[in-house]
């Protein structure tokens, strides 16, 4: 099993506080002989629709020496997980979870914003001190 991200428990707690049920830790998205594991799978009941909303979450801290390298890796994983979900669970959406300081300090850069739009990356921004979700960005 891959090493958990530094903020794994923070976002897990934040999702639970936000009304999500953690269903998988990690979420197995293996296709054939290609092992893929997203950090979390979660779902919650949508009262108006009487249906479940399902998400897969990939957590990245962006605490390393090179946020650009981490961003490259995150995009690759995000795209691979999205492709896997199309086949395995087309009703589940993939989200990239990042701490609010990474959102403020790195993700506001013009090039990064262009990449987010181009690749249609959906982002959960969370506070690492309060373990709360501050934004869902589509």
C-alpha positions as CSV (number, residue, x, y, z in Angstrom):
1,X,0.0,0.0,0.0
2,X,1.2,3.5,-0.8
3,X,2.3,5.9,1.9
4,X,-0.5,8.1,3.2
5,X,-0.3,11.8,2.6
6,X,0.6,13.9,5.7
7,X,-2.9,15.4,5.8
8,X,-4.8,12.2,5.2
9,X,-6.5,12.2,8.6
10,X,-7.2,16.0,8.4
11,X,-9.3,15.7,5.2
12,X,-10.9,12.5,6.3
13,X,-12.1,14.3,9.5
14,X,-13.2,17.3,7.5
15,X,-15.3,15.2,5.1
16,X,-17.0,13.5,8.1
17,X,-17.7,16.9,9.6
18,X,-19.2,17.9,6.3
19,X,-21.6,15.0,6.3
20,X,-19.8,12.4,4.3
21,X,-19.5,8.7,5.1
22,X,-16.1,7.4,4.4
23,X,-16.7,4.1,2.5
24,X,-13.1,3.3,1.3
25,X,-9.7,4.1,2.7
26,X,-8.1,3.7,0.2
27,X,-10.5,3.4,-2.8
28,X,-9.4,0.6,-5.1
29,X,-9.6,1.8,-8.8
30,X,-7.5,-1.0,-10.2
31,X,-8.0,-1.7,-13.9
32,X,-6.7,-5.0,-15.2
33,X,-3.2,-5.4,-14.0
34,X,-2.8,-1.6,-13.3
35,X,-3.1,-1.1,-9.5
36,X,-4.7,2.3,-8.8
37,X,-5.6,3.5,-5.3
38,X,-7.2,6.8,-4.6
39,X,-6.8,8.0,-1.0
40,X,-10.5,7.9,0.0
41,X,-14.0,7.0,-1.2
42,X,-17.0,8.7,0.3
43,X,-20.7,9.2,-0.2
44,X,-23.6,11.1,1.3
45,X,-27.3,11.0,0.9
46,X,-28.8,13.8,-1.2
47,X,-32.2,14.3,0.5
48,X,-33.9,16.0,-2.4
49,X,-33.0,13.3,-4.9
50,X,-33.1,10.3,-2.4
51,X,-29.9,9.2,-4.0
52,X,-26.2,8.9,-2.9
53,X,-23.5,11.3,-4.1
54,X,-20.2,9.5,-4.4
55,X,-16.7,10.9,-4.6
56,X,-13.2,9.7,-4.8
57,X,-10.6,11.9,-3.1
58,X,-6.9,12.2,-3.9
59,X,-5.0,14.1,-1.1
60,X,-2.0,16.2,-1.8
61,X,-0.1,18.3,0.8
62,X,2.1,20.4,-1.5
63,X,4.6,20.6,1.4
64,X,7.5,19.2,-0.6
65,X,10.5,21.1,-2.1
66,X,8.9,21.5,-5.5
67,X,5.1,22.3,-5.6
68,X,5.4,22.2,-9.5
69,X,6.6,18.5,-9.4
70,X,3.8,17.7,-6.9
71,X,1.3,19.4,-9.2
72,X,2.5,17.3,-12.2
73,X,2.1,14.1,-10.1
74,X,-1.3,15.2,-8.9
75,X,-2.6,15.9,-12.4
76,X,-1.4,12.5,-13.6
77,X,-3.0,10.6,-10.7
78,X,-6.2,12.7,-11.0
79,X,-6.5,11.9,-14.7
80,X,-5.8,8.2,-14.3
81,X,-8.3,7.9,-11.5
82,X,-10.9,9.8,-13.6
83,X,-10.3,7.4,-16.5
84,X,-10.6,4.4,-14.1
85,X,-13.8,5.8,-12.6
86,X,-15.4,6.1,-16.1
87,X,-15.1,2.4,-16.4
88,X,-15.7,1.2,-12.8
89,X,-18.0,3.7,-11.2
90,X,-19.2,6.4,-13.7
91,X,-21.4,7.9,-11.0
92,X,-18.4,8.7,-8.7
93,X,-16.5,12.0,-9.2
94,X,-12.8,12.5,-8.5
95,X,-11.7,15.5,-6.3
96,X,-8.2,16.7,-5.5
97,X,-8.0,17.7,-1.8
98,X,-5.4,20.3,-0.9
99,X,-4.7,22.4,2.3
100,X,-5.8,26.0,2.2
101,X,-2.3,27.4,2.4
102,X,-1.4,25.5,-0.9
103,X,-4.6,27.0,-2.5
104,X,-3.6,30.5,-1.4
105,X,0.2,30.3,-2.1
106,X,0.5,28.0,-5.1
107,X,-2.9,27.4,-6.8
108,X,-3.5,31.1,-7.4
109,X,-0.7,31.3,-9.9
110,X,-1.9,32.1,-13.4
111,X,-0.5,29.0,-15.0
112,X,-1.9,26.7,-12.3
113,X,-5.3,28.3,-12.7
114,X,-5.2,27.7,-16.5
115,X,-4.2,24.0,-15.9
116,X,-7.1,23.6,-13.4
117,X,-9.5,24.9,-16.0
118,X,-8.0,22.9,-18.9
119,X,-8.0,19.6,-17.1
120,X,-11.4,20.4,-15.3
121,X,-9.9,19.5,-11.9
122,X,-12.3,19.7,-9.0
123,X,-10.7,20.7,-5.8
124,X,-11.6,20.5,-2.1
125,X,-9.8,23.1,-0.1
126,X,-9.5,22.3,3.6
127,X,-8.1,23.9,6.8
128,X,-5.5,21.7,8.4
129,X,-5.9,23.3,11.9
130,X,-9.7,23.0,12.2
131,X,-10.1,20.0,9.9
132,X,-12.9,21.7,8.0
133,X,-13.6,22.1,4.3
134,X,-13.3,25.8,3.3
135,X,-14.2,25.4,-0.4
136,X,-15.5,23.0,-3.1
137,X,-14.2,24.3,-6.4
138,X,-15.6,23.0,-9.6
